[in-house]
């Protein structure tokens, strides 16, 4: 008899507003991936401490070195494979660098292997999904080896952070929209087309039409970039024809990056919208030895409270790998202000709240000619959206945010009790948004979803000019706060703008040339 124990952090509760609507077919085949512990964890932690401190003497690891020294141990992978064989499961893929083993099998085999019960749930907003409650169990010999088991349930984990400008908003005198090159110019991005760089974009659904991209780039007078689709876990480029669905996110991300760095390759990693799909897609981008993205843009996320602690830990360790490899990850901080759309007070959005991510918040921007005349926190009210920001409950204050305070709308300031979000900002209000072409429709889009690819494109330009990746940029930016335009007006609900860093717009919007100098 094999003893099994609950895997710490794998507990799931029944989601509020969901109900069981039926049993899963025991013969249905699914894929589940298992994340394993890191070799030489203490050495890796010491290396990360130096990276987090901005130590100029630390060079990024090569993907080969990361795999060999800090990937999964061959013995650990062998144990998972033995476990799979014992339960009739098939090993689809093993990746020592990403510390993951992808398993395939029937619902019945996985229920037996991990001692879970999988059922079909219905949720008023998420629709139907496969779910479970309670913990996942693993045998004694895997107890210290396995960090996460992901994919048993496939509930939607994240939402895209974009907002299409409502047609019913009465035109205001200052209502304007910008093309990405206009914003690059207003934000004084250094010249360049990003040649030689690859920008990775993560998408959890939807797709793009090449005809839209070609028409859009031609209308701006820029060359069409090379766009590659990378399918992860049965994901692929599947446009739905609905610009207000995930297609809006996918096309927005590609058009912003491509318009600013047309010389770069854009690799779009498509996956399923679940914690397993999301984590695996980011991991595949980080460890992609073919495309080798130097910067990754993520415009999807969800409140910290909806993630299991095993998912948070597994995802965060993938983002840690990115920092060790010198890959910059830009993530949208959310479009629902200081609550992040969750009930029960303030929440920050994850993965933006990971300390290994450049969290991108939102502003509302007014221009006069070729310069910015006015820029404030993006807050168009409950219906129109507001930039996400606040204080993490999951991650402690990183070294580069020590001593900072968050100013509340009530007027007081409190020292950070956790990682502060966001780090930086950029134009995000749909009322002052981005002119894009989605599913054949010319439209104006905002949201912090637009800010992550904007910053990703800036960093790609900087990387191309420098001939090497800027890497983990947070410590350098916090040492050079003047590289950003400080936003001192407005609030996102609970938090107010202030001189210096604040929990609405971080350090501020980019002065691209100064950011380049700082990095």
N, C-alpha and C positions, 0 to 999 in steps of 0.2 A: 504493500500500500504506500503510495507516494503522498507525503505530507504537502499540503499547499497552504500558503499564507496570503492574506490580502496585500496587494501592491499599494504602498503608501501613496496617497494623492490621487488614486484612481476612482474615488467614490463619486457617484453621480446621484443626484436626487431627481425626483420627477419635476420637470419644468412647469412652472406656474402657467396655467392656461392650456396645458396639454393633457390628453387622455389616451389610454390604450384603446386602439380600435381593432386589434387583431393580432394573431400570432404570425411569426415569420415562417416561411416555408423552410423546413429543416434541410431540404435538398438544395436550396439556393446557394450559389457559390459567391463568396465575397473575398476581398483582400484586406489584410490587416498588417500594419507594420509595427515592428518591435524595435524600440530604441535602447541601446546598450550603454553601459557606463564607459567612461573615458579611461584610456591607459594613462598612467603618470599624471593623475589629476593634480597632485600637489605642485609638480613642476609647471603644469599648464596654468594653475592659479597664480603662481609667481610671475610667469610671463604676462598674464592678463593684468596684474597689478601695475606692471611697468607701462603697458599699453594705455591703461586707464589714466595713469598719471601723466601721459603725454611725453614719456621718456624718448628723446630724439635718437637715442642709441639703439632702439629696437627696430629691427627690420621686419616687414611682414613675412610670415612663413610661406613657403611654397605649398601648393596643394599636396605635393608628394610627401613633404616633411610632416605636414599635419596628419596625413593618413598613417604614416609609419610610426610617428612618435606619440600622437594623441588621438588616434582613431580607436576603434574597438579591437581588443586583443583577439588573435585567432582562436584561442581556447574558448573565449566567451561566445564567439560566433558558432563554434562547433557545438557548444552546449545547447544553443537555441535550435540548431539544425537537428540535434538528437531528439529534443523535445518535440519538434515538428513531426519527425518520423514516427515517434511513439504515438502521436495523435492523428496520423494519417494526413497531415498537412503538407503542402508542397512549398518548397522555397523558390519563389519567383526571382528574387534578386537579393544579393547581399552587397553591402557597400561599407567597407571598413572605415573609410574617411568620414562618411556621414553617420557611422555607428548605427546602421539600420539593417534589418533583415525583413524583407517583404514576404509574407506568407499568404497562401491561397488555400481555401478549403470550403466545406459546406458550413452553413449556419450550425448544424448539429455538431460537427467536429469542433468548431470554435467554442460553442457553449460548453462542451465537455472539457476542452483543453484549459479554458480560463474560468470555469465554474461561474458562468453568467447566464442570464436568461434574456434573450433578445426578442423584443416585441415591436409591433408597428404602433406609432403614436400619431396623433393629429394635433396640430397647434394652430391657433387662430391666425397667426401671422406667418409662421414658418412652414405651414403645410404639413405633409406627411413625411415621417422619417423613421428610421430604425433606431431604437433606443434601448437603454438598459437602466437599472437603478442598482445602487450598492457598489461594491468594490469588485475589481478583477483579482483573481487569485493566481499565483504562480508557485511552482514547486520550490522546495528548499534550495536546490542547486542553482536556481535562477534568481533567488531572492535579492542578492546583492548585485547581480549582473544586469537585470532589466530595469531601466528607468521609466519606460512608458510603453503601454500597449494601446495603439491608436487605430481607429477604423472599425471597431466593433459596432459603434453607433455612428450614424452619418447625419446627425442633425445639423442644420445650417449653423455655422459658427460665426460668420462675419457678415458685415454689410458693406457695400461700396459707399465711399464718402464723397458723393458728388450731388450737386443740386442744379437742375435745369431752371433757368430763369422763368418764373411764372409769366404767362402771357398777359395776365390780368393786372400786373403791377403798372400803375399809371406812370407814364414817362416823367421822370424828374429832370430838372435842368441838368444835373450832373450825371444822369444815367448814361453810361458809356460801356463799350466793351472793347477788349484788346485782343490782338493776335499774340501768340507766344513771342514772335520776334519783337513786337512793340514792348512787351513787358521785359524782355531780356535787355532791351535798350534803356527803358526807364530805370531798371535796377542795375544799370551800368555793368552788365556782364562783360568779361574780357572777350575780345574777338576770337573767332575760331569756329570750326564745324564739327569738332569731336572726332576727327578721322583717327582710326586705329583703336577706338574705344568700343566696348560693348556695354550697353545699358540693358539690364534685365528688368522685366516688368512682370509682376505676379497678378494673375487674374483667376477668380473663382467662378467663372461662368461667362456666358455671352461670347462675343466675337467681333471681328472687324471685317469690312469689305475692302479689298484692295482698290476697287474703283473709287471708294470714298477717299482713301488716302491719296491716290494719284491726283484726283481732282483738287483736293484740299492743298496739297503741297504746290501744285501748279499755280493755284490762285494766289499763293504767297510768293511765288517766284523762287522757291527753294527746290533743290533736287530731292527726289524721293529717296528716303533712306532704305537700307536693306532691312527688311523685317522678317524674322524667322519665328515659326511657331514651334514650341516644344511642348508636346503632350505629356502630362504627368498623371499617372493613375487613371487612365481612361479619359482624361481631359483632352480638349481639342478646341480649335477655332470654330465655334458654332454660333454665328450671328442669328439672333432671333427676329430681327427686323423691327424691334421696339427700341427707339432711342432712349426711352426713359427707364429701360431695364439695364441689365449688365452690359449690353452693347455700348451704352453711354460711357461707362467707366473705361472699357477696353479702348475704345476709339479716342476718347479724351487723352488717356495716358500716352498712347502712341503718337497722336498729333502734336501734343506739347513737346515731348522729347524730340521727335523727328524734325519739327520746325526749327528747333534751337540747335540741334546737333545732327544735321542731315548726313554728315560724313560718318557717323557712328553706325554700328550694327545694333539693331534692337531685337533682343530675344524675348519673346512673350511666352511665359510659362503658364499654360492653362491647366487647371485642376478642378476637382470637385469642391463645393463649398461645405467642408467639414473640418474639424480640427486636424484630422489625419491628412487630408488633402492639402490644406494650407501649409502645415509644417513641412510636408514632404516637398511641395513645390519650392518653398524658400530654400530648403536644404539642397535640392537638385540644382537650383540657380547658383548657390554659394559654391558648390563642389563641381560645377560644370567645367570639365577640362577641355571641352571642344570650343565653347563660346567664350569662356573666361570673362564674365561681366566684371567690370571694376566698380560698378555702382548698380544698386538694385532699388527700384521704386515699388512701394507697397501702398495701395490706396484703399485697402480693406481692413476692417478690424471690428472689435466688439468690446463692450465694457469688461474690465478686469474680472468682475464678479461672475461672468458667465463661463469662464474657463476653469477646467479642473486644474488642481495644482500640478498634476503630472504633465498636462498639456503646456502650461505656462513654463515649467522647468525645461521640458524638451525643446520647446520653441526658443526659449532664451539661450539654450546652449548652442542651437544652430546659429543664432545671431552673434554669439560669442565667437564661434568659428569664423564668421564673416569678418569680425574685427581683427582676429589673429591673422587672417589672410590678406588684410588690407583692402577689403571690399566695403565700401560705404553703403549703408542701408538707410534710405529715406522713407519714413512712414507718415501717413496722414493722421492727424490727432483727433479727427472726428468732427461732425457737423451739428452736434446737438448741445453745444455749450458745456457748462460745468457739470451737467448731470449725465452727459453722454447718452441721453435717451433712456437711462435706467431709472427705475423707481428707487426711492430711498436716498436722496441727497446727492453729494458729489461723487462722481466716478471719472476715472480716466480710461482712455481707449488703449487696448493692447492689440498689436505689438508696438504701437508708438511709445508705450510706457517702459519698454525694455531699455535698460541703460546702454545697450549696444546699438541703439538706433538713433538717427537724427530725426526727432519728432517735429513735424511740420504743422504749424497752426495757421490761422487765417486772419487776414486784414481786409478792409474795404478801402479801395484806392481811388483817388481823384488825380487826374493829370492835367497840366497846363502845357500844351506844346510837347516838348521833349523831356519835361521834368515832372516829378511828383509834386503836386501842390498840397496834398493833404492825405494822410493815411492813419486810419484808426482801427481798433479791434473790430473784426467782422462780427456783427450781431444784428441780424435783420428780424429779430423777434422769433417767437415760437414757431411760426409757420415758415419763416424764411431761412431759419438756421443761424447758427453761431459757431465760432471756432471752439473746438474741444481743448480743454486744458485743466490743470489742477495738480493734485498730489497723489502719487501712487500709494496704494495700500499693500502692494505685492513686492515692491523693490525698495531697498534702502537708498538714502541719499548718496549718489555717486561722488567720487573724489572731486570732480570738477564743478559740482554744485554746492560744495560745503560753504556754509555761511550765508546762503541766499534765503530770502523770505518771500512768501506769497502774500500779496496785498488783497484783502477781501473788499467786496463792494461796500461793506459797512464802514470801511475806512481804516481798520486796524491791519497790522502786518504780523504774520506768524512765521517763525523760522521753519524751513521745510522739515517735515517729519518723514518724508520718503522722496523718491525720485520725482522731480518737478517736470511737468509737461506743459507746453512744448519747449523745444530748444530754439526754434527759429520760426519765421512766418513768411507769408507772401499773400498776394491778392487772392481772395477766396469768395467774396460775396458774388452771388449770381447777378446782382444788380450792376456790379462793375467787373463782370466776368470775362471769360475766354470765348472768343468766336471760334466755333468748331463745326465740322460737318459729320453728322452721325446718321447712318442708314439713309443717306440721300437728303437729309434735312439740315439746313443751315440753322444753327441754334447757338445760344449763349449759355455757358455752363460755369458754375462755380463749385465751391466745396474745397475742403482741405485736400481732397483727391487731386486737385489741380496743382497744389503746392508741392506735393512730394515729387511728381515728375519735373516740376520747374527747378527745384533744388538739385534733383538728379542730373538734369541737363547742364546746370551750372558746373557741377562737380566733374561731369564728363569733359566739358571744355577745359577746365583747369588741369585735369589729368592728361589730356591730349597735349596741352601746351608744355607741361612739365616733363612729359615722357615717363611718368611713373604715377602710381595711384596715390591720392591724398589719404586713402585708408580711413581709419577711425578718426573722424574730424572733431568730435565733441570737445576733447580737452583743448585743442588748438583754438577753437572758436571762443570758448569761455575765457581764454587768456587774451583774446582780442575783441572785446565787446564792441569796439568802434567799427568793426567790419560790418555791423548791421545798423540799419536805420531804426533807432529806438522809437517804439510806439508807446505813447504816454496817455492816450485818450481812449475811453471806452471800457466795456466789461463783457464777459461771456456768461453772465449770470451771477455766480457766487464770487468770481474773482475780477479784480480791476487792473487796468494797465497802470504801470508805474515806471519811473525812471529806472533804467537798467533792466535786468531780467524780471519778467512777470509771468503769471500762470495763464495768460491769454495769448501772448505773442512771443514768449521766450525772450531771446536777445533782440528780436525785431526782424524786419525784412532785409533782404540782402543788398549790400553794396558790392556787386560782383567783383570789381577790381580789388577792393579791400579784402574780400573773402579769399581771393586768389593769393594775395600777399600773405595773409595770415596762415594759409595752408602750405 
